[in-house]
């Protein structure tokens, strides 16, 4: 017996990286379902309330704990990434060990079980930036990948391992390439380190909001709750998704200067102070070229396959994030 659940039992859904910003949101979304939910992270994971039976495990997945962590899983959501982000990937060998090595170990562990039924579903959190410099103003996932940073090369390498395992029948693999995600944390310690929350924290400290450009550079901003719903949708309807990557996005292409000015206004309304200034500053020497390229995402292929669409308007998402971060300070 391999320990995987039978068709009549509630499926085992394992979330790797469940204590992180996106991971805790995915965990909360899946906790509403009648599943056996396994939350795996190096740090403590908050146990969400809902219909799921939740098994919380603390484990260092880069140190041999992965086979036991995923044993018997019907679905694995892989949200593990090196904490240092793209900067660490340029110089820290541990980045590749986490960003690529854990995927390799995950596939080996799942392949060793060889269940009698359908192979387990693995839903991976990729990055829209894997494409490199956007070859056109609106991306839909059909573009050829030319990753421009070591971080994106590592993310692409992990995705390619997953797609190869799908082709071999070891797993059913789906990669959801994430846009610029923002929002309030779903669990204590699940800190959003993205640009939107960074600017909100600066505004709450009454510091100027700085840009490395003139403010016209666009990003596709999606609230973390909508991203979590996308993972749930992929688990619900995997058949048309397996074997390829899919882009998530709102399709707006929000100019960062406009977003930062909106952040300044929302924070001012909450604090009763004047809006902080939004200013352009010199970019650091190691800023990647992708930081100065527009990104707008056409996610209609994923929407058509799953019925998913982002629900939160940008202003509402910003309001919620400001309200949550103001409580931090």
Residue pairs with C-beta under 8 A, 6 or more apart in sequence:
2 72
2 113
2 114
2 115
2 116
3 71
3 72
3 113
4 12
4 72
4 73
4 74
4 113
4 115
4 117
4 120
5 11
5 12
5 36
5 72
5 74
7 117
9 36
10 34
10 35
10 36
10 53
11 35
11 36
11 74
11 75
12 35
12 36
12 38
12 72
12 73
12 74
12 75
13 30
13 33
13 35
13 36
13 37
13 38
13 52
13 73
13 74
13 75
13 76
13 77
13 235
14 38
14 40
14 69
14 70
14 73
14 75
14 76
14 77
15 23
15 26
15 27
15 30
15 37
15 38
15 39
15 40
15 77
15 79
16 23
16 40
16 41
16 61
16 69
16 70
16 76
16 77
16 78
16 79
16 80
16 102
16 106
17 23
17 40
17 41
17 78
17 79
17 80
17 81
18 24
18 26
18 27
18 39
18 40
18 41
18 45
18 56
18 79
19 39
19 41
19 42
19 43
19 44
19 45
19 46
19 187
19 189
19 190
20 41
20 79
20 81
20 190
21 181
21 185
21 190
21 191
21 192
21 193
21 224
22 79
22 125
22 178
22 181
22 224
22 227
22 228
23 41
23 45
23 77
23 79
23 190
24 45
24 46
24 185
24 186
24 187
24 190
25 183
25 186
25 190
25 224
25 225
25 227
25 228
26 77
26 79
26 227
26 228
26 231
26 232
27 37
27 39
27 45
27 46
27 48
27 186
27 187
28 48
28 50
28 186
28 187
28 228
29 225
29 228
29 229
29 231
29 232
30 37
30 52
30 77
30 231
30 232
30 235
31 37
31 48
31 49
31 50
31 51
31 52
31 54
32 50
32 51
32 52
33 50
33 51
33 52
33 232
34 51
34 52
35 51
35 52
35 53
36 52
36 53
36 55
37 52
37 53
37 54
37 55
38 54
38 55
38 57
38 69
38 73
39 45
39 47
39 54
39 55
39 56
39 57
40 57
40 59
40 61
40 69
40 70
41 58
41 59
42 58
42 59
42 60
42 61
43 58
43 189
44 56
44 58
44 189
45 56
45 58
45 187
46 186
46 187
46 188
46 190
47 54
47 56
48 54
48 186
57 69
59 65
59 66
59 68
59 69
61 69
61 80
61 102
61 105
62 94
62 97
62 98
62 101
62 102
66 102
66 105
66 106
66 109
67 105
67 109
67 112
70 76
70 106
70 109
70 110
71 109
71 113
72 113
73 110
73 120
74 120
74 121
75 120
75 121
75 122
75 123
75 235
76 106
76 110
76 120
76 121
76 122
76 123
77 122
77 123
77 125
77 231
77 235
78 102
78 103
78 106
78 122
78 123
78 124
78 125
79 125
80 98
80 102
81 98
81 99
81 125
81 155
82 88
82 89
82 92
82 94
82 95
82 98
82 99
84 92
84 95
85 151
85 193
86 149
86 150
86 151
86 152
86 288
87 286
88 94
88 95
88 151
89 95
89 96
89 99
89 149
89 150
89 151
89 154
90 149
90 150
90 151
90 286
95 150
95 151
95 154
96 154
99 151
99 154
99 155
99 157
99 158
100 154
100 157
100 158
100 161
102 158
103 124
103 158
103 161
103 162
104 158
104 161
106 122
107 122
107 161
107 162
107 165
107 170
107 171
110 119
110 120
110 122
110 170
110 171
111 165
111 170
111 171
113 120
118 172
119 169
119 170
119 171
119 172
120 171
120 172
121 171
121 172
121 173
121 174
121 235
121 238
121 242
122 162
122 165
122 171
122 172
122 173
122 174
123 174
123 175
123 176
123 231
123 234
123 235
123 238
124 158
124 159
124 162
124 173
124 174
124 175
124 176
125 175
125 176
125 178
125 231
126 155
126 156
126 158
126 159
126 175
126 176
126 177
126 178
126 245
127 151
127 152
127 155
127 177
127 178
128 139
128 177
128 178
128 179
128 220
128 247
128 248
128 249
128 295
128 297
129 147
129 149
129 151
129 152
129 155
129 290
129 295
130 145
130 147
130 152
130 155
130 156
130 159
130 177
131 139
131 143
131 144
131 145
131 146
131 147
132 145
132 146
132 147
132 148
132 152
132 290
133 146
133 148
133 289
133 290
133 293
134 143
134 290
134 293
134 294
134 295
135 143
135 144
136 143
137 253
137 294
137 296
138 251
138 253
138 296
138 297
138 298
139 247
139 249
139 295
139 296
139 297
139 298
140 247
140 297
140 298
140 299
140 300
140 301
141 177
141 245
141 246
141 247
141 301
145 156
147 153
147 155
147 156
148 288
148 289
148 290
149 288
149 290
159 175
159 245
162 171
162 173
162 175
163 173
163 175
163 243
163 244
163 245
165 171
165 173
166 172
166 173
166 242
166 243
167 243
172 238
172 242
172 243
173 242
173 243
174 234
174 238
174 241
174 242
174 244
174 246
175 244
175 245
175 246
176 230
176 231
176 234
176 245
176 246
176 248
176 302
177 245
177 246
177 247
177 248
178 222
178 227
178 248
179 219
179 220
179 221
179 222
179 247
179 248
179 249
179 250
179 295
179 297
180 194
180 195
180 196
180 219
180 220
180 221
180 222
180 295
181 192
181 194
181 222
181 223
181 224
181 227
182 192
182 194
182 195
182 196
182 197
182 221
182 222
182 223
182 224
182 317
182 321
183 192
183 223
183 224
183 225
183 317
183 320
183 321
184 192
184 224
184 320
184 321
184 323
184 324
184 325
185 191
185 192
185 324
186 224
186 228
191 197
192 224
192 321
195 219
195 256
196 221
196 259
196 263
196 318
196 321
197 321
197 325
199 209
199 259
199 260
199 263
200 263
200 267
200 318
200 321
200 322
200 325
201 325
201 328
201 329
202 208
202 209
202 210
202 276
203 209
203 263
203 264
203 267
203 268
203 275
203 276
204 267
204 271
204 322
204 325
204 326
204 329
205 329
206 273
206 276
207 276
208 276
208 277
208 278
208 279
209 260
209 263
209 264
209 276
209 277
209 278
209 279
210 278
210 279
210 280
210 281
211 217
211 256
211 257
211 260
211 278
211 279
211 280
211 281
212 280
212 281
212 282
212 283
212 284
212 287
212 291
212 292
213 256
213 280
213 283
213 292
214 257
214 280
215 255
215 256
215 257
215 258
215 260
215 278
215 280
216 255
216 257
217 255
217 256
217 257
217 291
217 292
217 293
217 294
218 253
218 254
218 255
218 256
218 294
218 295
218 296
219 253
219 254
219 256
219 259
219 295
220 249
220 250
220 251
220 252
220 253
220 254
220 295
220 296
220 297
221 250
221 252
221 254
221 259
221 314
221 317
222 248
222 249
222 250
222 310
223 310
223 312
223 317
223 320
225 311
225 312
226 250
226 310
226 311
226 312
227 248
229 308
229 311
230 248
230 302
230 306
230 308
233 306
233 307
233 308
234 241
234 246
234 306
236 306
237 305
237 306
237 307
240 305
240 306
241 302
241 305
241 306
246 299
246 301
246 302
246 305
247 297
247 298
247 299
247 301
247 302
248 297
248 299
248 302
249 296
249 297
249 298
249 299
249 310
250 297
250 299
250 310
250 314
251 296
251 297
251 298
251 299
251 300
252 296
252 314
253 294
253 295
253 296
254 314
257 278
259 314
259 318
260 278
261 275
261 278
262 314
262 315
262 318
263 318
263 322
264 275
264 276
264 277
264 278
265 275
266 318
266 319
266 322
267 273
267 275
267 276
267 322
267 326
268 274
268 275
268 276
270 322
270 323
270 326
271 326
283 291
283 292
302 308
303 309
312 320
